[in-house]
Amino acid sequence: MKNFELFLSGSGIPIFYVKIGIGFVFSFLITFFSIPTIVKISRRKNLMDEPGIRSSHLREIPNLGGIAIFYSIGICASIFAYELFDLYKFLFASLIILLYVGVMDDIVVMRAYKKLVAQIIVSLLVVIGSDIRIRSLFGIFGIYELNYIVSVLFSIITFIILINAFNLIDGIDGLAGGYSIICSACFGISYYRLGEYNYPLVVLSVIIIGTVLAFLYYNLSNYRTLKIFMGDTGSMLLGFLLAFTSICFIDIFIDKNLAGVPRYHLQSAPVIAVAILILPIVDTLNVIFIRLYNKKSPFDADKNHIHHKLLKLNLTHRRSTFYIILYYLMIVGTAYYLRHIDVNLLLLVILSLGFLGAYLPDVLYRLKNKKINN
């Protein structure tokens, strides 16, 4: 790859834009041509997702789309964003562990504690082994720099929450995939604006976008023979990678006084990251609050997710996905526009808008029923 870079440098073609272009095309094509084979094998071996309590589909659908997502990201990221794997030695190992656990869960359904143990191991690898952690809260609740132990524990919890949060929003066609594209685009644009030191993270974001776009072609297909879900494999991988990119984003704005590393300052960086990931965060917190209020286990399956509420309004999967993404994209825009106000006030605004979006469908449902009854 380095010889190829030297060739391009001599030809005057900026290597970064070549990586962006080829990385996007290859990631899209690898996923696009992998999924039909996975669908065929899934149907032949009866490796299907059967409708259950939380399901919003009525037929058996293949649910191993996450294998294609891993296959594409694993190949393209290690070629076009290899700097990340040089810098973060345990990153690829973490992806392999999540692949194994995800596939096992999609095929035979693992017990929750086994998945949690695997997620803890993965989080330990990247937080301690690769030193990917939240080092400061930038004044949120008056807290600035975190000591090492608190930083490690807080970062591990963050990884685990986001891995599971993306799994929870993967309940209707296009939602987890579509929101992953939005998050990757937001982080990718931010990294691009922050300079060439962060270009490998831009390439990774573009590769994720290309991969998920190809997956969505099949996930949103009207033809039953083409349709596939990403399963726990895909949702955990995407949740992990977006947690990784969000923590890297926050870390950029901490002045580590290292030679050759540019210095940036944005006190609201953690809140911007929360705004970008607001949907899975709010959805997860919302269902946990509801389950605890009803004196149920936080791990019990139910239909209190935001996407379930929109389906109750007789919206299709596509319309529900579109409205959810549009609303929470508005929150990202609000966070960016207000990024220079007090960090605690901004966090309050973002969380308030986030929970408003979670309960707005309930209000609309009651108004609709009231109108019908009258």
C-alpha positions as CSV (number, residue, x, y, z in Angstrom):
1,M,0.0,0.0,0.0
2,K,2.8,2.4,0.8
3,N,4.4,1.8,-2.6
4,F,1.1,2.5,-4.2
5,E,0.9,5.8,-2.2
6,L,4.4,6.8,-3.4
7,F,3.3,6.1,-7.0
8,L,0.2,8.3,-6.6
9,S,2.3,11.0,-4.9
10,G,4.6,11.1,-7.9
11,S,1.7,11.4,-10.2
12,G,0.3,14.4,-8.4
13,I,-2.9,12.7,-7.4
14,P,-3.8,13.4,-3.7
15,I,-3.7,10.0,-2.0
16,F,-6.4,10.9,0.5
17,Y,-9.1,11.4,-2.2
18,V,-8.1,8.2,-4.0
19,K,-8.5,6.3,-0.7
20,I,-11.9,8.0,-0.2
21,G,-13.1,7.1,-3.7
22,I,-11.8,3.6,-4.0
23,G,-12.6,2.8,-0.4
24,F,-16.2,3.9,-0.9
25,V,-16.6,1.9,-4.2
26,F,-14.9,-1.2,-2.9
27,S,-16.8,-1.3,0.4
28,F,-20.1,-0.8,-1.4
29,L,-19.4,-3.5,-4.0
30,I,-18.0,-6.1,-1.5
31,T,-21.2,-5.9,0.5
32,F,-23.4,-5.7,-2.5
33,F,-22.1,-8.9,-4.0
34,S,-21.7,-10.7,-0.7
35,I,-25.2,-10.5,0.5
36,P,-27.0,-12.6,-2.2
37,T,-24.7,-15.5,-1.3
38,I,-25.4,-15.0,2.4
39,V,-29.2,-14.9,1.7
40,K,-29.0,-18.1,-0.4
41,I,-27.0,-20.0,2.3
42,S,-29.3,-18.7,5.1
43,R,-32.4,-19.9,3.3
44,R,-30.8,-23.3,2.4
45,K,-29.7,-23.9,6.0
46,N,-32.8,-22.2,7.6
47,L,-30.7,-19.6,9.4
48,M,-33.6,-17.2,9.6
49,D,-34.9,-14.6,12.1
50,E,-38.3,-15.8,13.3
51,P,-40.9,-13.2,14.4
52,G,-41.1,-12.7,18.2
53,I,-42.4,-10.4,20.8
54,R,-40.4,-7.4,19.8
55,S,-40.5,-8.2,16.0
56,S,-42.1,-5.9,13.6
57,H,-42.0,-8.3,10.7
58,L,-44.4,-11.3,10.1
59,R,-42.2,-13.6,8.0
60,E,-38.9,-15.4,8.5
61,I,-36.1,-13.3,7.1
62,P,-32.3,-14.0,6.9
63,N,-30.5,-12.1,9.6
64,L,-26.8,-12.6,8.8
65,G,-26.3,-9.3,6.9
66,G,-23.7,-8.3,9.6
67,I,-21.3,-10.8,8.1
68,A,-21.2,-8.9,4.9
69,I,-20.8,-5.7,6.8
70,F,-17.8,-7.1,8.7
71,Y,-16.3,-8.6,5.6
72,S,-16.4,-5.3,3.7
73,I,-15.2,-3.1,6.6
74,G,-12.5,-5.6,7.6
75,I,-11.0,-5.6,4.1
76,C,-11.4,-2.0,3.1
77,A,-10.5,-0.4,6.4
78,S,-7.3,-2.5,6.8
79,I,-6.2,-1.5,3.3
80,F,-7.3,2.2,3.0
81,A,-7.3,3.2,6.7
82,Y,-4.5,0.9,7.8
83,E,-3.0,3.7,10.0
84,L,-5.8,3.1,12.5
85,F,-4.8,-0.5,13.0
86,D,-1.1,0.5,13.3
87,L,-2.1,3.1,16.0
88,Y,-4.7,1.0,17.8
89,K,-3.3,-2.5,18.0
90,F,-6.4,-4.1,19.5
91,L,-9.0,-2.6,17.2
92,F,-9.1,-5.5,14.7
93,A,-9.1,-8.1,17.4
94,S,-12.1,-6.4,18.9
95,L,-14.0,-6.6,15.6
96,I,-13.2,-10.3,15.3
97,I,-14.6,-11.0,18.8
98,L,-17.8,-9.1,18.0
99,L,-18.2,-10.9,14.7
100,Y,-17.9,-14.3,16.5
101,V,-20.3,-13.3,19.3
102,G,-22.8,-11.7,16.9
103,V,-22.9,-14.7,14.5
104,M,-23.3,-17.1,17.4
105,D,-26.2,-15.0,18.8
106,D,-27.9,-14.7,15.4
107,I,-27.7,-18.4,14.8
108,V,-28.3,-20.1,18.2
109,V,-29.2,-17.1,20.5
110,M,-26.6,-16.6,23.2
111,R,-27.5,-15.9,26.8
112,A,-27.4,-12.2,27.7
113,Y,-24.6,-12.6,30.2
114,K,-22.3,-14.3,27.7
115,K,-22.8,-11.4,25.2
116,L,-22.1,-8.9,28.1
117,V,-18.9,-10.7,29.0
118,A,-17.7,-10.5,25.4
119,Q,-18.6,-6.8,25.2
120,I,-16.7,-6.1,28.4
121,I,-13.6,-8.0,27.0
122,V,-13.8,-6.0,23.7
123,S,-14.2,-2.7,25.7
124,L,-11.2,-3.6,27.9
125,L,-9.1,-4.3,24.8
126,V,-9.7,-0.9,23.1
127,V,-9.9,1.2,26.3
128,I,-6.8,-0.2,28.1
129,G,-4.9,-1.9,25.2
130,S,-5.4,0.9,22.6
131,D,-6.0,3.8,25.1
132,I,-9.2,4.8,23.4
133,R,-11.0,6.5,26.4
134,I,-12.9,9.6,27.5
135,R,-10.3,11.7,29.4
136,S,-12.3,14.8,30.1
137,L,-15.9,15.9,30.4
138,F,-15.0,19.5,29.4
139,G,-16.9,21.0,32.3
140,I,-20.1,19.0,32.2
141,F,-21.4,19.0,35.8
142,G,-18.3,20.9,36.6
143,I,-16.1,17.9,35.8
144,Y,-13.0,18.4,33.6
145,E,-10.1,15.9,33.5
146,L,-10.9,12.4,34.7
147,N,-8.4,10.3,36.7
148,Y,-7.2,7.1,34.9
149,I,-9.4,4.6,36.7
150,V,-12.6,6.7,36.4
151,S,-11.7,7.4,32.7
152,V,-11.3,3.7,32.0
153,L,-14.5,2.6,33.8
154,F,-16.6,5.4,32.2
155,S,-15.2,4.6,28.7
156,I,-15.9,0.9,29.1
157,I,-19.5,1.6,30.2
158,T,-19.9,4.0,27.2
159,F,-18.8,1.3,24.8
160,I,-21.1,-1.3,26.2
161,I,-24.1,1.1,26.3
162,L,-23.6,2.2,22.6
163,I,-23.0,-1.4,21.4
164,N,-26.3,-2.5,22.9
165,A,-28.1,0.8,22.1
166,F,-27.6,0.2,18.3
167,N,-28.8,-3.3,18.8
168,L,-32.0,-2.0,20.3
169,I,-32.8,0.5,17.6
170,D,-32.4,-2.2,14.9
171,G,-36.2,-3.0,15.0
172,I,-37.5,-1.8,11.7
173,D,-36.2,-1.7,8.2
174,G,-33.5,0.9,7.5
175,L,-33.3,2.5,10.9
176,A,-30.0,1.2,12.4
177,G,-28.4,1.3,8.9
178,G,-29.7,4.7,8.0
179,Y,-28.8,6.2,11.3
180,S,-25.3,4.7,11.1
181,I,-24.9,6.5,7.8
182,I,-25.9,9.8,9.4
183,C,-23.6,9.3,12.3
184,S,-20.7,8.3,10.1
185,A,-21.3,11.3,7.8
186,C,-21.4,13.7,10.7
187,F,-18.2,12.4,12.2
188,G,-16.5,12.1,8.8
189,I,-17.2,15.7,7.9
190,S,-16.0,16.8,11.3
191,Y,-12.8,14.8,11.0
192,Y,-12.2,16.2,7.5
193,R,-12.6,19.8,8.7
194,L,-10.2,19.1,11.5
195,G,-7.3,18.5,9.2
196,E,-5.2,15.7,7.5
197,Y,-4.0,14.3,10.8
198,N,-7.5,12.8,11.1
199,Y,-7.9,11.6,7.5
200,P,-7.7,7.8,8.4
201,L,-10.9,8.4,10.5
202,V,-12.5,10.1,7.5
203,V,-11.7,7.1,5.3
204,L,-13.1,4.7,7.9
205,S,-16.3,6.8,8.1
206,V,-16.7,6.7,4.3
207,I,-16.1,2.9,4.2
208,I,-18.9,2.5,6.8
209,I,-21.2,4.6,4.7
210,G,-20.4,2.6,1.5
211,T,-20.9,-0.7,3.3
212,V,-24.2,0.2,4.9
213,L,-25.6,1.8,1.7
214,A,-25.1,-1.5,0.0
215,F,-26.7,-3.4,2.9
216,L,-29.7,-1.0,2.8
217,Y,-30.4,-1.9,-0.8
218,Y,-31.3,-5.4,0.3
219,N,-32.7,-4.5,3.8
220,L,-35.2,-2.0,2.2
221,S,-36.0,-4.3,-0.8
222,N,-39.7,-5.1,-1.5
223,Y,-38.7,-8.5,-2.8
224,R,-38.8,-11.1,-0.1
225,T,-36.1,-13.2,-1.8
226,L,-33.6,-10.3,-1.5
227,K,-34.5,-9.0,2.0
228,I,-32.0,-9.4,4.8
229,F,-31.4,-8.0,8.4
230,M,-28.1,-7.1,9.8
231,G,-28.7,-9.0,13.0
232,D,-26.8,-8.6,16.2
233,T,-23.6,-9.1,14.2
234,G,-24.1,-5.9,12.2
235,S,-25.7,-3.8,14.9
236,M,-22.9,-4.6,17.5
237,L,-20.2,-3.9,14.9
238,L,-21.7,-0.6,13.9
239,G,-22.4,0.4,17.5
240,F,-18.8,-0.4,18.5
241,L,-17.3,1.5,15.5
242,L,-19.5,4.5,16.1
243,A,-18.6,4.5,19.8
244,F,-14.9,4.3,18.7
245,T,-15.2,7.2,16.3
246,S,-17.2,9.3,18.9
247,I,-14.6,8.9,21.6
248,C,-11.8,9.7,19.1
249,F,-13.7,12.8,18.2
250,I,-13.9,14.0,21.8
251,D,-10.2,13.1,22.3
252,I,-9.2,15.4,19.5
253,F,-10.1,18.5,21.5
254,I,-8.0,17.5,24.5
255,D,-4.7,19.3,24.3
256,K,-2.1,16.5,24.8
257,N,0.8,18.8,23.9
258,L,2.3,16.2,21.5
259,A,4.7,17.1,18.7
260,G,3.1,17.1,15.3
261,V,-0.4,16.8,16.7
262,P,-2.6,19.9,15.9
263,R,-4.3,21.6,18.8
264,Y,-8.1,22.3,18.7
265,H,-10.5,23.6,21.2
266,L,-14.3,23.0,21.4
267,Q,-15.7,22.8,24.9
268,S,-18.9,21.3,23.7
269,A,-17.2,18.4,22.0
270,P,-18.7,15.7,24.3
271,V,-22.2,17.2,23.8
272,I,-21.8,17.3,20.0
273,A,-20.9,13.6,20.2
274,V,-24.0,12.9,22.3
275,A,-26.1,14.8,19.8
276,I,-24.8,12.8,16.9
277,L,-25.6,9.5,18.8
278,I,-28.8,10.9,20.4
279,L,-31.3,8.4,19.0
280,P,-29.8,5.2,20.4
281,I,-28.9,6.9,23.7
282,V,-32.4,8.3,24.2
283,D,-34.2,5.2,23.0
284,T,-32.2,3.0,25.4
285,L,-32.7,5.3,28.4
286,N,-36.4,5.7,27.6
287,V,-37.2,1.9,27.5
288,I,-35.1,1.3,30.7
289,F,-37.1,4.1,32.5
290,I,-40.4,2.6,31.3
291,R,-39.5,-1.0,32.3
292,L,-38.3,0.1,35.8
293,Y,-41.5,2.3,36.2
294,N,-43.6,-0.8,35.4
295,K,-41.5,-2.8,37.9
296,K,-40.1,-5.0,35.1
297,S,-36.5,-6.1,34.4
298,P,-34.6,-3.6,32.2
299,F,-33.7,-6.6,30.0
300,D,-37.3,-7.7,29.3
301,A,-38.4,-7.4,25.7
302,D,-41.2,-5.0,24.9
303,K,-42.6,-2.6,22.3
304,N,-41.8,0.7,23.9
305,H,-39.1,1.7,21.5
306,I,-39.5,4.9,19.4
307,H,-39.9,2.9,16.2
308,H,-42.7,0.7,17.7
309,K,-44.6,3.9,18.7
310,L,-44.5,5.2,15.1
311,L,-45.7,1.8,13.8
312,K,-48.7,2.2,16.1
313,L,-49.6,5.3,14.2
314,N,-49.9,3.0,11.1
315,L,-46.8,4.3,9.5
316,T,-44.7,2.0,7.3
317,H,-41.2,1.0,8.2
318,R,-39.7,3.4,5.6
319,R,-41.8,6.4,6.8
320,S,-41.1,5.7,10.4
321,T,-37.4,5.4,9.7
322,F,-37.5,8.7,7.6
323,Y,-39.3,10.7,10.3
324,I,-37.1,9.4,13.1
325,I,-33.8,10.1,11.3
326,L,-35.1,13.6,10.1
327,Y,-36.1,14.6,13.7
328,Y,-32.8,13.5,15.3
329,L,-30.8,15.0,12.5
330,M,-32.5,18.3,13.4
331,I,-31.1,17.8,16.9
332,V,-27.6,17.4,15.5
333,G,-28.1,20.7,13.6
334,T,-29.3,22.4,16.7
335,A,-26.2,21.2,18.7
336,Y,-23.9,22.4,16.0
337,Y,-25.6,25.8,15.8
338,L,-25.5,26.3,19.6
339,R,-22.1,24.7,20.0
340,H,-20.6,27.8,21.6
341,I,-23.1,28.2,24.5
342,D,-22.5,26.9,28.0
343,V,-21.8,23.1,27.7
344,N,-24.3,22.2,30.5
345,L,-27.1,24.3,29.0
346,L,-26.4,22.7,25.6
347,L,-26.5,19.2,27.1
348,L,-29.9,20.0,28.7
349,V,-31.3,21.3,25.3
350,I,-30.1,18.3,23.4
351,L,-31.4,15.7,25.9
352,S,-34.7,17.6,26.2
353,L,-35.2,17.5,22.4
354,G,-34.2,13.9,22.4
355,F,-36.8,12.8,24.9
356,L,-39.4,15.1,23.3
357,G,-38.9,13.0,20.2
358,A,-39.3,9.8,22.2
359,Y,-42.7,10.9,23.7
360,L,-44.1,12.9,20.8
361,P,-45.5,9.7,19.1
362,D,-47.4,8.9,22.3
363,V,-49.0,12.3,22.3
364,L,-49.9,11.9,18.6
365,Y,-51.4,8.4,19.2
366,R,-53.6,9.7,22.1
367,L,-54.8,12.6,20.0
368,K,-55.6,10.3,17.1
369,N,-57.6,7.9,19.3
370,K,-59.4,10.8,21.0
371,K,-60.4,12.1,17.6
372,I,-61.6,8.7,16.5
373,N,-63.6,8.2,19.8
374,N,-65.3,11.6,19.4
